[in-house]
Amino acid sequence: MPKLRMPGQPYAGRRDDAVVVNVTIDQAAAAILRKYCPEGRKGTGKFLARLLYEYDAREHERSRVRAQIREVIGEEKAL
């Protein structure tokens, strides 16, 4: 029988920085998720976390490139 835990304590065997998030997705998205995520109990969480990190990195890169483009266009207009 599992030990009772105080409110706010993580589950046994779960990292301290892990957060449980319940989501609902449509059937087509679930099929795609099953196609690409690794098998195993923790595979879906790891896949989704990595996907979010990659998305965030791309957004930061887009912002950086947009700022550079605005800077170059501004310099050309000044000439």
C-alpha atoms as a printed R data frame, in Angstrom:
   type eleno elety resid chain resno      x      y       z
1  ATOM     1    CA   MET     A     1  0.000  0.000   0.000
2  ATOM     2    CA   PRO     A     2  1.438  3.443  -0.922
3  ATOM     3    CA   LYS     A     3  2.390  5.869   1.801
4  ATOM     4    CA   LEU     A     4  0.144  8.839   2.434
5  ATOM     5    CA   ARG     A     5  1.795 12.088   1.442
6  ATOM     6    CA   MET     A     6  1.226 15.557   2.762
7  ATOM     7    CA   PRO     A     7 -0.464 18.002   0.359
8  ATOM     8    CA   GLY     A     8  2.075 19.526  -2.001
9  ATOM     9    CA   GLN     A     9  4.562 16.660  -1.778
10 ATOM    10    CA   PRO     A    10  5.511 14.979  -5.071
11 ATOM    11    CA   TYR     A    11  4.525 11.429  -5.875
12 ATOM    12    CA   ALA     A    12  7.004  8.708  -4.996
13 ATOM    13    CA   GLY     A    13  9.503  8.218  -7.801
14 ATOM    14    CA   ARG     A    14  8.616 11.510  -9.513
15 ATOM    15    CA   ARG     A    15 11.114 14.330  -9.846
16 ATOM    16    CA   ASP     A    16 10.607 17.268  -7.497
17 ATOM    17    CA   ASP     A    17 10.240 19.719 -10.383
18 ATOM    18    CA   ALA     A    18  7.626 17.628 -12.223
19 ATOM    19    CA   VAL     A    19  4.097 19.003 -12.517
20 ATOM    20    CA   VAL     A    20  1.021 16.982 -13.430
21 ATOM    21    CA   VAL     A    21 -0.975 18.533 -16.290
22 ATOM    22    CA   ASN     A    22 -4.186 16.936 -17.509
23 ATOM    23    CA   VAL     A    23 -5.063 17.815 -21.090
24 ATOM    24    CA   THR     A    24 -7.789 16.887 -23.548
25 ATOM    25    CA   ILE     A    25 -6.965 16.580 -27.246
26 ATOM    26    CA   ASP     A    26 -8.998 15.390 -30.203
27 ATOM    27    CA   GLN     A    27 -8.660 11.882 -31.636
28 ATOM    28    CA   ALA     A    28 -6.612 12.950 -34.664
29 ATOM    29    CA   ALA     A    29 -4.072 14.728 -32.448
30 ATOM    30    CA   ALA     A    30 -3.911 11.692 -30.151
31 ATOM    31    CA   ALA     A    31 -3.183  9.440 -33.134
32 ATOM    32    CA   ILE     A    32 -0.339 11.726 -34.223
33 ATOM    33    CA   LEU     A    33  0.996 11.814 -30.660
34 ATOM    34    CA   ARG     A    34  1.028  8.016 -30.477
35 ATOM    35    CA   LYS     A    35  2.788  7.889 -33.851
36 ATOM    36    CA   TYR     A    36  5.676 10.149 -32.829
37 ATOM    37    CA   CYS     A    37  6.153  9.793 -29.081
38 ATOM    38    CA   PRO     A    38  8.371  7.072 -27.684
39 ATOM    39    CA   GLU     A    39  6.708  4.110 -26.060
40 ATOM    40    CA   GLY     A    40  6.705  3.716 -22.332
41 ATOM    41    CA   ARG     A    41  5.093  5.199 -19.307
42 ATOM    42    CA   LYS     A    42  7.045  8.456 -19.400
43 ATOM    43    CA   GLY     A    43  7.454  8.726 -23.156
44 ATOM    44    CA   THR     A    44  4.525 11.035 -23.820
45 ATOM    45    CA   GLY     A    45  5.540 13.536 -21.154
46 ATOM    46    CA   LYS     A    46  9.140 13.627 -22.328
47 ATOM    47    CA   PHE     A    47  8.048 14.028 -25.946
48 ATOM    48    CA   LEU     A    48  5.650 16.877 -25.167
49 ATOM    49    CA   ALA     A    49  8.199 18.643 -22.957
50 ATOM    50    CA   ARG     A    50 10.829 18.458 -25.708
51 ATOM    51    CA   LEU     A    51  8.284 19.694 -28.262
52 ATOM    52    CA   LEU     A    52  7.511 22.708 -26.073
53 ATOM    53    CA   TYR     A    53 11.214 23.516 -25.621
54 ATOM    54    CA   GLU     A    54 11.755 23.346 -29.376
55 ATOM    55    CA   TYR     A    55  8.735 25.555 -30.062
56 ATOM    56    CA   ASP     A    56  9.925 28.134 -27.536
57 ATOM    57    CA   ALA     A    57 13.437 28.153 -29.040
58 ATOM    58    CA   ARG     A    58 11.996 28.726 -32.521
59 ATOM    59    CA   GLU     A    59  9.849 31.616 -31.250
60 ATOM    60    CA   HIS     A    60 12.918 33.249 -29.677
61 ATOM    61    CA   GLU     A    61 14.860 32.806 -32.915
62 ATOM    62    CA   ARG     A    62 12.005 34.328 -34.941
63 ATOM    63    CA   SER     A    63 11.906 37.326 -32.621
64 ATOM    64    CA   ARG     A    64 15.663 37.787 -32.951
65 ATOM    65    CA   VAL     A    65 15.525 37.593 -36.757
66 ATOM    66    CA   ARG     A    66 12.561 39.987 -36.926
67 ATOM    67    CA   ALA     A    67 14.451 42.508 -34.794
68 ATOM    68    CA   GLN     A    68 17.464 42.250 -37.114
69 ATOM    69    CA   ILE     A    69 15.256 42.722 -40.179
70 ATOM    70    CA   ARG     A    70 13.605 45.792 -38.626
71 ATOM    71    CA   GLU     A    71 17.047 47.191 -37.844
72 ATOM    72    CA   VAL     A    72 18.297 46.665 -41.418
73 ATOM    73    CA   ILE     A    73 15.120 48.106 -42.949
74 ATOM    74    CA   GLY     A    74 15.354 51.098 -40.631
75 ATOM    75    CA   GLU     A    75 18.953 51.722 -41.697
76 ATOM    76    CA   GLU     A    76 18.000 51.536 -45.387
77 ATOM    77    CA   LYS     A    77 15.167 54.033 -44.917
78 ATOM    78    CA   ALA     A    78 17.546 56.426 -43.139
79 ATOM    79    CA   LEU     A    79 19.907 56.421 -46.153
